[in-house]
Amino acid sequence: MISLNKTIAYTKNWKYTFIIALILGAFVPLLLITLEPFDNSNSFSFKYAILLGYAICIAIPLIILHPIENYIYEKQTNRWFVINEFFYILLSLLVIFLFSFFYHFIIIRNQTSISIELIWSFVKFFCLPFTPIVVPLWLYLRSKYGIIEVPLYDEKKLEKSKSITITGTNKSEVLTISESDFIYAKAQQNYVDVYFDTGSGTQQKTLRSTLSNIMKQLPNAWQVHRSYLVNLDYLKSIEGNARKRSIRLSQTEEVIPISQMYYKALSARLSNSSQKLQD
């Protein structure tokens, strides 16, 4: 089962958002021309031109909603989760359905009387059947053009580091540390081991929780593997090859595996901060 709090790639760039909008905008009219869900005959006046108008019903909502999703992305410190993607797709579909409805009944059919029942009937018989076809392509494009960003080291932020309190499932399980002292966390079944710097060494605190819940409480934590969160300010080196890589952090001898999907983001971070990869 996919965790709703798992970090995934996000399409932040406006250029790629326009590309996705154009591809989906062209794909849907093509389906309409091919399948003819409105039972259009060949004598239908300006048939293809009118059906191409549905491309606008796809593209405009995606462009309108992009500033909103970018705002949420930035508020989450440049992270995008499965649950964000889920609600974004739902909201976008709702807006697209409404645009398509008004285009079909007001612009094409010139109908002035509308009702909730009419909207639902349109969505049920003409929109929902296309959803299983369009959404997988949509998700693929967002993943293809998306990225997982890793923040650069911010010395000022580290100097102003505040205390944070990490809690487990049990209320008695509480760990209060400086935000910058968190080193990494490792998930093992229903428990998470949190490692932090005390100034005189590294200590460990075991909490009954999930990795995703711990990540919510750690602003400096970045998931590099399904079982690991790390504070990238402690990043020392990346080792291995294209098939299997791991990272090393200062303050610990633990060899931490890194999934392929996160490697590209880490490479960009190291390049921007003038650090060298050890391949």
C-alpha positions as CSV (number, residue, x, y, z in Angstrom):
1,M,0.0,0.0,0.0
2,I,1.4,3.4,-1.0
3,S,1.9,5.8,1.9
4,L,0.0,9.1,1.4
5,N,2.8,11.0,3.0
6,K,5.5,9.6,0.6
7,T,7.5,12.3,-1.1
8,I,7.1,12.2,-4.9
9,A,8.3,14.2,-7.9
10,Y,6.5,17.5,-8.5
11,T,6.0,19.5,-11.7
12,K,7.0,23.0,-10.5
13,N,8.2,24.5,-13.8
14,W,5.6,26.6,-15.8
15,K,7.1,25.4,-19.1
16,Y,6.4,21.8,-18.3
17,T,2.9,22.6,-16.9
18,F,2.1,24.2,-20.3
19,I,3.4,21.2,-22.1
20,I,1.3,18.8,-20.0
21,A,-1.8,21.1,-20.5
22,L,-1.2,21.1,-24.3
23,I,-0.7,17.3,-24.5
24,L,-3.8,16.5,-22.5
25,G,-5.7,19.3,-24.3
26,A,-4.9,17.6,-27.6
27,F,-5.5,14.1,-26.3
28,V,-9.0,14.6,-25.1
29,P,-10.4,16.1,-28.3
30,L,-8.8,13.2,-30.2
31,L,-10.7,10.8,-28.1
32,L,-13.9,12.7,-28.6
33,I,-13.4,12.7,-32.4
34,T,-12.6,9.0,-32.4
35,L,-15.3,7.8,-30.0
36,E,-18.0,10.4,-30.6
37,P,-19.6,10.2,-27.2
38,F,-22.1,12.9,-28.1
39,D,-23.4,10.8,-31.0
40,N,-22.3,13.3,-33.6
41,S,-23.0,12.5,-37.2
42,N,-20.6,13.4,-40.1
43,S,-23.0,16.3,-41.0
44,F,-22.5,18.0,-37.7
45,S,-21.6,21.6,-38.4
46,F,-18.0,22.5,-37.6
47,K,-17.8,19.2,-35.7
48,Y,-14.0,19.1,-35.4
49,A,-13.6,22.7,-34.6
50,I,-16.2,22.5,-31.8
51,L,-14.7,19.3,-30.4
52,L,-11.2,20.9,-30.3
53,G,-12.8,23.5,-28.0
54,Y,-12.7,21.0,-25.3
55,A,-8.9,21.3,-25.3
56,I,-9.4,24.7,-23.7
57,C,-11.6,23.1,-21.0
58,I,-8.6,20.9,-20.2
59,A,-5.7,23.4,-20.5
60,I,-7.1,26.5,-18.7
61,P,-7.9,24.7,-15.4
62,L,-4.4,23.2,-15.3
63,I,-2.9,26.6,-15.8
64,I,-5.2,28.4,-13.4
65,L,-4.5,25.8,-10.6
66,H,-0.8,25.8,-11.0
67,P,-0.1,28.9,-8.8
68,I,-2.2,27.3,-6.1
69,E,-0.2,24.0,-6.1
70,N,3.0,25.9,-6.3
71,Y,2.0,27.8,-3.2
72,I,1.3,24.6,-1.3
73,Y,4.6,23.1,-2.6
74,E,6.6,26.0,-1.2
75,K,4.7,26.1,2.1
76,Q,5.7,22.4,2.5
77,T,9.4,23.4,2.1
78,N,9.5,22.3,-1.6
79,R,8.0,18.9,-0.9
80,W,5.1,17.2,-2.6
81,F,3.4,14.2,-1.2
82,V,1.1,11.5,-2.6
83,I,-1.8,13.0,-0.7
84,N,-1.1,16.4,-2.4
85,E,-1.2,14.7,-5.8
86,F,-4.4,12.9,-4.9
87,F,-6.3,16.0,-4.0
88,Y,-4.8,18.0,-6.8
89,I,-6.1,15.5,-9.4
90,L,-9.5,15.5,-7.8
91,L,-9.8,19.3,-7.7
92,S,-8.5,19.6,-11.2
93,L,-11.0,17.0,-12.5
94,L,-13.8,18.9,-10.8
95,V,-12.8,22.2,-12.4
96,I,-12.3,20.5,-15.8
97,F,-15.7,18.8,-15.6
98,L,-17.4,22.2,-14.8
99,F,-15.6,23.9,-17.7
100,S,-16.6,21.1,-20.1
101,F,-20.2,21.3,-18.9
102,F,-20.6,25.0,-19.4
103,Y,-18.8,24.8,-22.8
104,H,-21.1,22.0,-24.0
105,F,-24.4,23.3,-22.8
106,I,-23.9,27.1,-22.9
107,I,-21.5,27.6,-25.8
108,I,-22.4,24.7,-28.1
109,R,-26.0,24.0,-27.3
110,N,-26.9,27.6,-26.2
111,Q,-28.9,26.3,-23.2
112,T,-29.7,28.8,-20.5
113,S,-31.5,26.5,-18.0
114,I,-29.1,24.3,-16.0
115,S,-29.5,22.3,-12.8
116,I,-27.5,20.1,-10.5
117,E,-29.1,17.1,-12.0
118,L,-28.1,18.2,-15.5
119,I,-24.5,18.7,-14.4
120,W,-24.4,15.3,-12.7
121,S,-25.8,13.6,-15.7
122,F,-23.2,15.2,-17.9
123,V,-20.4,14.2,-15.6
124,K,-21.7,10.7,-15.1
125,F,-22.2,9.8,-18.8
126,F,-19.6,11.9,-20.6
127,C,-16.8,12.8,-18.1
128,L,-16.3,9.9,-15.8
129,P,-15.9,7.3,-18.6
130,F,-12.9,9.2,-19.9
131,T,-11.3,9.6,-16.5
132,P,-9.6,6.1,-16.3
133,I,-8.1,6.8,-19.8
134,V,-6.8,10.4,-19.2
135,V,-5.6,10.3,-15.5
136,P,-2.9,7.6,-16.0
137,L,-1.4,9.6,-18.9
138,W,-1.7,12.8,-16.8
139,L,0.1,11.2,-13.8
140,Y,2.8,9.8,-16.1
141,L,3.5,13.3,-17.6
142,R,3.6,14.9,-14.1
143,S,6.0,12.3,-13.0
144,K,8.1,12.6,-16.2
145,Y,8.5,16.3,-16.0
146,G,8.5,16.5,-12.2
147,I,11.5,16.7,-9.8
148,I,12.3,16.1,-6.2
149,E,14.1,19.2,-4.9
150,V,16.7,19.0,-2.2
151,P,17.3,22.3,-0.4
152,L,20.8,23.8,-0.3
153,Y,22.6,24.2,2.9
154,D,21.4,27.4,4.7
155,E,23.8,28.5,7.3
156,K,21.6,31.4,8.5
157,K,18.7,29.0,9.0
158,L,21.0,26.6,10.9
159,E,22.2,29.4,13.2
160,K,18.6,30.3,14.1
161,S,17.6,26.7,14.6
162,K,14.8,26.3,17.0
163,S,13.8,23.5,19.3
164,I,11.4,20.9,18.0
165,T,9.4,18.2,19.9
166,I,9.0,14.8,18.3
167,T,6.3,12.5,19.6
168,G,5.5,8.9,19.0
169,T,2.2,7.1,19.1
170,N,2.4,6.9,22.9
171,K,2.1,10.3,24.5
172,S,4.9,9.4,26.9
173,E,7.3,9.1,24.0
174,V,8.6,12.6,23.6
175,L,12.0,13.9,22.3
176,T,12.9,17.6,22.3
177,I,16.0,18.6,20.4
178,S,17.4,21.5,18.4
179,E,16.2,21.3,14.8
180,S,19.8,21.3,13.6
181,D,20.8,18.4,15.9
182,F,18.7,15.9,14.1
183,I,21.0,13.6,12.1
184,Y,18.8,10.7,10.7
185,A,16.0,8.4,11.5
186,K,15.6,4.7,10.7
187,A,12.3,2.9,10.5
188,Q,12.0,-0.7,11.8
189,Q,8.5,-2.2,11.6
190,N,6.4,-0.2,14.0
191,Y,9.3,1.8,15.5
192,V,11.5,4.6,14.4
193,D,15.0,5.2,15.7
194,V,15.9,8.9,15.8
195,Y,19.5,9.8,16.0
196,F,20.6,13.3,17.1
197,D,23.8,15.2,18.1
198,T,24.2,16.1,21.7
199,G,27.4,18.1,21.3
200,S,29.4,15.3,22.9
201,G,28.3,12.5,20.7
202,T,25.3,10.9,19.0
203,Q,22.4,9.6,20.9
204,Q,19.4,7.5,19.8
205,K,15.7,7.6,20.8
206,T,13.3,4.9,19.8
207,L,9.7,6.0,19.2
208,R,6.7,3.9,18.3
209,S,5.6,5.6,15.1
210,T,5.9,5.5,11.3
211,L,8.5,7.2,9.2
212,S,6.0,9.4,7.5
213,N,4.7,10.7,10.8
214,I,8.2,11.4,12.1
215,M,8.9,13.3,8.8
216,K,6.0,15.6,9.4
217,Q,7.6,16.7,12.7
218,L,11.1,17.2,11.3
219,P,11.5,20.2,9.0
220,N,15.1,19.2,8.1
221,A,14.3,15.6,7.4
222,W,14.5,14.3,3.8
223,Q,13.5,10.8,2.8
224,V,16.2,9.1,0.8
225,H,14.9,5.6,1.2
226,R,11.7,3.9,2.3
227,S,13.3,3.3,5.7
228,Y,15.5,6.4,6.2
229,L,15.2,10.1,6.8
230,V,18.3,12.3,6.9
231,N,19.4,15.8,7.7
232,L,21.3,16.7,4.6
233,D,23.3,19.3,6.4
234,Y,25.3,16.3,7.7
235,L,25.8,14.8,4.3
236,K,29.4,13.7,3.9
237,S,29.6,11.6,0.7
238,I,27.7,9.4,-1.7
239,E,29.2,6.0,-2.6
240,G,28.5,3.2,-4.9
241,N,27.4,3.0,-8.6
242,A,24.4,3.4,-10.7
243,R,22.8,0.1,-9.5
244,K,23.4,0.6,-5.8
245,R,24.2,3.8,-3.9
246,S,24.5,4.8,-0.3
247,I,25.3,7.9,1.6
248,R,27.4,8.7,4.6
249,L,26.7,11.3,7.2
250,S,29.1,13.0,9.6
251,Q,28.5,12.0,13.3
252,T,27.7,8.4,12.4
253,E,29.2,5.3,10.8
254,E,25.8,4.1,9.5
255,V,25.8,3.4,5.8
256,I,22.5,4.7,4.5
257,P,21.0,3.3,1.3
258,I,19.6,5.8,-1.2
259,S,16.9,5.0,-3.7
260,Q,17.4,5.9,-7.3
261,M,14.5,8.4,-7.4
262,Y,16.3,10.6,-4.8
263,Y,19.8,10.3,-6.3
264,K,19.2,12.9,-9.1
265,A,18.0,15.5,-6.6
266,L,21.0,14.8,-4.3
267,S,23.4,15.1,-7.3
268,A,22.0,18.5,-8.1
269,R,22.3,19.6,-4.5
270,L,26.0,18.6,-4.3
271,S,26.7,20.2,-7.7
272,N,25.2,23.5,-6.6
273,S,27.1,23.5,-3.3
274,S,30.4,22.7,-5.0
275,Q,30.7,19.3,-3.4
276,K,32.0,16.3,-5.3
277,L,30.3,12.9,-5.7
278,Q,32.3,9.8,-5.0
279,D,31.2,7.4,-7.7
